[in-house]
Amino acid sequence: MDTSLPKLDQFLAAVEAATTDGSLVRLALRMPFGADETLKSVDIKPATIRDALKLSFTFHHKTRDLTQNHPPDGAIGQLKRLIEKDFRQAFLFTTGFDLAYDAQGKQPRLKQTEATSKAPATLEHDREKARPIKAVEANWLAALGVTGADGQVLKAAGDKFRQINRYVEILGPLLKAIPPDRLKRVVDMGAGKGYLTFAVADYLCQLDRQSTDVVGVEFRQDLVDFCNRTAQDSEIGNLSFAQGTIESFDSTGADALIALHACDTATDDAIAKGIAAGAELIVVAPCCHKQIRREMEAAHQGTDLDFVTRHGIFLERQAEMVTDAMRAMILEHFGYSTKVFEFISDVHTPKNVLIVGTKTRRGKDAGALKRLEAAKAYFGIRRHHLEDALGL
Ligand SMILES: C[S@@+](CC[C@H](N)C(=O)[O-])C[C@H]1O[C@@H](n2cnc3c(N)ncnc32)[C@H](O)[C@@H]1O
């Protein structure tokens, strides 16, 4: 590298050399500052198109992607213009080294590091797998530690990224099916670090439904502060986080209620808040099932069911099924049609059951409560926490 050249020329010379000798893996342009405020990032890959080498530029705009393919000579000129006018950071990835160009400070800087990928680019003219949340576009993913500065998913966060997308693949169509005037507010109970809350807000923005508020409710103040800061930095206007307990949250006006892995009876409290608000949609992925487990453990000793529940693992599985099936029954009592299914492979997490309740009926179904009473008697359960939370 000729270090007497300006840093940008050194960077472009390295790109040219990597393109010529076939070591180019990809390029990434980040930290936009140009006139086009919709342009968020650009990714560039070598590709063979009609037997000729091209550099394929994907321009990620706020609501769409545009692709342009340039022969290598033209591509270097285009890259130079983009770095000068639109992006403060450029990353070159080759099979030999990574090179970062950073023009955020007074003087541009270049930093060469070990190659992230030693595998050459495939040169196939492929498309990024269609995912509702795209790594390079969702800037909040970097703050949550899912992607790096270049917008690529970090190795350790691959499962999280897949999970986030899986939730949106399931939740997205359910939310989309609710007419905008009936979906003013989505509440995420026990939001934690906000992975799902951000994903839902992002998805609604993609649908141009910013008029729907998304609120994350979380007990821990540090997480609430972090998530509110990240929402502001990411310019997701319809998203906010509130500190407090699920039990004490005023859910009035919640049209959709979600709760992902809210511990034990917190899931019941979340469902109760959704029912109280008359939410159109209630979606929960339960976590642990301690309350019913304790009741069953005490009730089954010395009974016919003891042969199952004396084994800890079977007691746990039984408690999970019974707790969640009863939640579904109670939802049905309040006019919700329910579906219970595994939403992600248990390789990623054993907490993979989703209960989806969609409000389809007005009034109450007394039959569901009768079935609940019979089931409780059979399993020796005195009270299900959801009954208490609803004052049943
Ligand atoms: C296992 S984490 C799940 C976080 C998030 N939903 C996710 O899946 O990434 C559960 C979160 O719920 C919060 N939480 C548990 N019980 C709560 C309650 N009763 N009220 C408010 N937050 C609660 C915890 O502080 C924690 O951050």
PDBQT file of the ligand as one rigid body, heavy atoms in Angstrom, charges set to zero:
ROOT
HETATM    1  C1  LIG A 401     -36.785 -13.781  29.981  1.00  0.00    +0.000 C 
HETATM    2  S1  LIG A 401     -36.876 -12.050  29.780  1.00  0.00    +0.000 S 
HETATM    3  C2  LIG A 401     -37.590 -11.931  28.179  1.00  0.00    +0.000 C 
HETATM    4  C3  LIG A 401     -37.367 -10.597  27.540  1.00  0.00    +0.000 C 
HETATM    5  C4  LIG A 401     -37.964 -10.401  26.160  1.00  0.00    +0.000 C 
HETATM    6  N1  LIG A 401     -39.404 -10.549  26.156  1.00  0.00    +0.000 N 
HETATM    7  C5  LIG A 401     -37.310 -11.319  25.159  1.00  0.00    +0.000 C 
HETATM    8  O1  LIG A 401     -37.875 -12.385  24.884  1.00  0.00    +0.000 OA
HETATM    9  O2  LIG A 401     -36.241 -11.003  24.651  1.00  0.00    +0.000 OA
HETATM   10  C6  LIG A 401     -38.182 -11.607  30.847  1.00  0.00    +0.000 C 
HETATM   11  C7  LIG A 401     -38.221 -10.112  31.123  1.00  0.00    +0.000 C 
HETATM   12  O3  LIG A 401     -39.443  -9.817  31.753  1.00  0.00    +0.000 OA
HETATM   13  C8  LIG A 401     -39.221  -8.945  32.843  1.00  0.00    +0.000 C 
HETATM   14  N2  LIG A 401     -40.294  -9.230  33.807  1.00  0.00    +0.000 N 
HETATM   15  C9  LIG A 401     -40.547 -10.408  34.431  1.00  0.00    +0.000 A 
HETATM   16  N3  LIG A 401     -41.608 -10.300  35.234  1.00  0.00    +0.000 NA
HETATM   17  C10 LIG A 401     -42.065  -9.041  35.098  1.00  0.00    +0.000 A 
HETATM   18  C11 LIG A 401     -43.145  -8.307  35.657  1.00  0.00    +0.000 A 
HETATM   19  N4  LIG A 401     -43.981  -8.915  36.493  1.00  0.00    +0.000 N 
HETATM   20  N5  LIG A 401     -43.307  -7.029  35.295  1.00  0.00    +0.000 NA
HETATM   21  C12 LIG A 401     -42.467  -6.421  34.424  1.00  0.00    +0.000 A 
HETATM   22  N6  LIG A 401     -41.415  -7.058  33.854  1.00  0.00    +0.000 NA
HETATM   23  C13 LIG A 401     -41.217  -8.343  34.180  1.00  0.00    +0.000 A 
HETATM   24  C14 LIG A 401     -37.843  -9.308  33.349  1.00  0.00    +0.000 C 
HETATM   25  O4  LIG A 401     -37.230  -8.217  34.042  1.00  0.00    +0.000 OA
HETATM   26  C15 LIG A 401     -37.122  -9.658  32.057  1.00  0.00    +0.000 C 
HETATM   27  O5  LIG A 401     -36.480  -8.549  31.506  1.00  0.00    +0.000 OA
ENDROOT
TORSDOF 0
